[in-house]
Amino acid sequence: MQRNSNAWHDASEEERERLRSRNAELAGAMDALTGGRSVYDGESGTWRLSDGTRSVSIDGSVEYISPERYGDREGYTDEVRQALQNLANFREFSYSPESDPLYSSYRKQYLREGDRAARDTMGSAAALTGGMPSSWAVSAAQQAQNYYNAQLTDKIPELASLAYEMYADEYAREYDRLSALMEADAADYARWESDRDYRYALSRDEIEDARYADELAYERGRDTIADERYADELAYERGRDTIADERYADELAYERGRDTIADERYANELAYDRWRDSVEDERYADELAYDRWQDALKRAESGKDKDDDDDQDDDEGDGGKNTTTKAESELNKLREEMLSSDDPERWLEQNSRYISDENFSKLWSLLYEQNDSHR
């Protein structure tokens, strides 16, 4: 992680993203194991790792921040931390042909073959010149040796690629070792946590059972008190209901007595009102009869009734003949009833309310004439 962070500064945007992703994988592996939280600084491309017990920066400095997370569990925590430290401080890749044993082997081989080719070339040239050395022969020998030197130089990228593959394989083995340790530690922690949770749940169940027993006993005691209170309240309510029923019966009897008195009072008042109405009716009849008698008396004395009847007969002519006959028939009937009574004057007074004013005047005039003739 330190190497990736250092390389981040001079890298291209694409390479920076690759380095960041790689460090993110390493940081995520530590976070998944320890429950810590890794913080990435986008300005500098650096990470600060926290495994829950210590904080590790990319320069390798360690700061202890909390007690051991797993308590009395041993597990693979130390091995995992060491593997994480190994990955965080994994050597940077560099290739030097001088320190590569395979390059040394190739170098010896190509130098040997170059020397052999140079000697062969010199021998062939000497044979052509009769054993005398020449500048051409030296140049040809040098060219033959340079060919093998170039072949050796061309091998360097291949050897560097091979060295990088070996470096990557070594890094992958370290990473796989870390993954295996993390899986083993996670499985161990899962077993430890499951056993811890089981013991905790068992102790909680015992506590809950005891609490339930206490609460049940308390509730039963409260129920007993509530039952006794309910019985007392029910008895009290029943006593109150009995008192209320008796009070209602007394009030009902009183109301009925009051209603009887009110009914009797109403009947008396009604009888009195009816008697008063009867007296008023008789008084009204007497007053009406008296008024009619006074009117008839005045008409009889002045003789206006007869003149009025004659004028009415003249005005109506033949058209009122049937009406006059009917009125005369009614008047004759009333006259017969009046005269046949024991006291015609009393009969006229009593029936005055049922007789028209005209007929009453005529009957009264007739009665007045009869009384006058008797005198």
C-alpha positions, 0 to 999 in steps of 0.5 A: 500500500505504501508503494502504491501510494508513493507511485500514485503522485507521478502516475497518470489518471488511469494508473492512479485509479488502478493504484487506488483500487488496489489499495482499496482492496487491501483496506477493505480486507482489513476492514472486513476482518477487524471492523475498522474503517479505512480513510482515503485522502483523494488529494494525496492518494494515501490511506489511513488504516484502522483495524479497531485496535490500532491505526496504521498509516502508509508510512508504516507508523502504528498508533494503538487506539483501543483494547483487543476487540476479540477479548479472550479469543485467540484465533488467527488475529496475529497471523492476519495482522502480520500478513496485512503488514507484509502486504502493506510493506511488500517490497517495490518491484525493481529489476537489475540484470546484475542481480538476476542469476538467470541473467548471469547464466544467459550472460555467461552463455552468450559471452561464451558463444560470442567468443566462440563465434569471434574465434571461428570468424578469425580462423576462417579469415586467416585461412583465406589470407594464408594465416595473416591477420587483417583488419577485416578479420578483426572487424568480422570477429567483433561483429560476430561477438556483438551479435551475441551481445545484442542477443543478450541485451534483447533477453533483458526485457524478457527476463524483467517480465519473467521477474515481474511475473515471479514478483506478482506470483509472490504478492498473490501468494501473500494475498491468498495467504491473507485471504485464507487466514481471514477466512479461517479467522472469520470462521473461528470468530463465527464459532466463538461469537455463536458460542458467546451469543448462545451463552448470552442468550441462555443467561438472558433466558434465565433472567427473563424466566425469573423476571416472568415468574416475578411479574406473574406472581405480582400480577396474580397478587394484583389480580387478587386485590383487583378481585377483592376490590371489584367484589367490594365495589359490586356489593357497594353498587348493589346497595346503592342500586337498592337504595336508588330503587327504593328512592325511585319507588317512593318518588314514583308513589309520590308522583302518582299521588301528585298526579291523582291530586292534579287530576282531581283538581283538573276535574274540579276546575273543568267542572267549575269552568263548565258551570261558569260557561253554562251560567255565562250562556244563560246570562247571554241568552237572557241578555239577548232575549231581553235585547230582542224583547226591548227591540220588539217592544219598541217596534210594536209601540211604533207600528213600524214592523207592519209598515216595513213588511208592507214595503218589503212585499211591494218591492219584491213583487211576485218574485218573492212570493215563494220566499214569503210563503216559506217565512210565513210557514216557519213563523206559523210553526213557531207561533203554534209551538209558543202558544201551545206551551204553558208559558209562552213568554218563558218559551220565547225567552228560552228559544230566542237564541234559535229564532231570527230577529225578524221572527222574534219581533213578530212573535213578540208583537203577537204575544204583546197584542194578545196580552193587551187584548186580555187586558 
